[in-house]
Amino acid sequence: MSEMEESVVYPYVVTAPGQGVQRPGMLDPWLEGVPEAPALVDDWSETVGFDLVEASRDATLLADTAVAQPLIVAVSVLSLRLLRSRLPVFRGAVLFAGHSVGELAAAAGAGYLSAEEAVGLARVRGAAMSAACAMAPTGMAAVMPTRRDGAPDEEIASAVTAAGLTVANFNGSHQFVAAGPLERVEALADTPPPGVRVARLPVAGAFHTEAMAPAVEPFARAVRHARITEPASALLGNEEGAPVAGPDDLRRRLITQITSPVRWDRCTEAIACHAPDALHIELAPAGPLTKLLQRSHPGARAVAVATPEDVDRAAAEADALISGGQHA
């Protein structure tokens, strides 16, 4: 089930968030709510080379890309594990997508990667990107229209380019992320064009741009040696919102994603096409992808999973859909 058939309509969409969602204590609810979580996290700590539990409670450590990325993926796959134990989600009935590093968690959900492999790749990815960030001062900023008389999308994207920056994320819902040299990010934030709002993001560098080129080869080596299998469910890629066409295609996409923009707007378009009435579930540590969905599709059924209790809410939503006959 590596490619989506035109006739398939998915009853569930499961998304995984990217960096920026980390917060101290985010792992704790899952250690308590998932019976096998403590043992799994111990194993994953061995894989990544540091104590995930200790790091998850330390705001200073979480600010390090090398620490944040494997922790985000670990929390996402734990929430998915609990979700699968509570939700009537059947093989092939789910469309997965992940934003940036969330693509690793989504790939695990679709069956391409084991949870341990996904967490381990996130560690290599995060460490390589952290090292690239240290080579030159770069940064990122969210760029969007003002609430009144906001600029159209084309003007916002043009303003980013005119500032000597790159659009690193096309998030949809009129939200872009600009990235590049730190002084240019600061200049855009200090003097935004008319109709444009700019907010600096607390990240270490210009992700998804050529500034991350030094991270490509270390991560590519890890991806080439990773065990990637045929999936059980469909997965959308960040590059263009197109379905991933098997293990070799996933390897290529994971590597090129390091320096390529995240096209979440195209993922959203593909989801709307192939899962128009789906229940949307954002894996922990959830929030931003659900907010983007609700802006673009206010009537969509969506559950942002932040705690194990939210899994129960997702199960109740699924039961309501099934009892209503929408996904019999």
Steps between C-alpha positions, in 0.01 A plus 500: 500500500786735416299709254152644534241381253280771355186323619611456863335728756663486841285512816794604721786745457785485753754782500823546697630845600851636447750691708372788709238299689742373765439603860634378835311201638347401166613138538366447853129440420596225255731328747198469726232444236668238278581183700805402295633857466766493778668194350478639147642836604788327678583317177471818293725684746767239428447554127535881512774508762330711767225469759180600321303533824752732663540707184123531454475686833783746432409816306865574424559157348176519303626816332769289333385367161701181560287427808165643393459303178532144640282596797223636278503181294506284814192675642320476165555126460397433861174686446446303179556175689226589748276625221521168321404312815184708546386591150334282234766590244550222251791417272508740205216719628728784613674772302817616678694825464766668713636854508881518470650261760143379557538316169707239687217436748248490214722253313502280810122523514468397136724200561818609321704525821498344844450744785860448614631562147297822475630631834857406408480675162357807673805505728740491203295759313481733798869471581602564139271802472621634835858480375402681179333775705828562683682586178332837445234711677170424327138501609133475409187712534130441445364733233127555453247769409400764752153457647379811317587577140726197485719443197410212265711183498690595185611829652606333824715244317649778286580704811694208645705466181554875477644491852768257382335206676351166398146376559584188699140401590188551293261413780173600335234714665705804388793405720859487376834456673797706383853375561852614437779717645405618847555871430257481206239318708532769767477778242178355357355462849597857595362658183233281341341611172145643508236237568754248632558369853832345596578302817846366580504126573706351784701262280874459464535556126358518149348154465390378156741730316849464355634603842432138598712356217775383744237281672404310185783247478503392869125448489511336157744239633261414781201485263685274258575254783155518658260207468208634296224254409192491280224700673154402616348847448539798269739783584514849351842659448592855604663575166183537295215341692525194278479142628827330583555223247679242710818460707745637242284807444478558875880485531535763228233725650639487853841608373387777264260634763796631705561785253159517328195704604220329689191516277237441767258698284521228237464227762181672617368514144571128451330416829191701402487305174553148636344539847226763469291378796773344710563519870830689535724398789821688575747295701660633816646746574211636295364842418635693201380272220150485647490881517605526135230249404231686692592826326479350152213256569299632798250214486756218506482243779835521677660387825838632614651229720693667781431248780376138523155637586485650150532150357172415671349809338627387159349155559165657588512708181576187297213312663265787415607493136457124475163497677389780269574276205756729343779243506322167521 
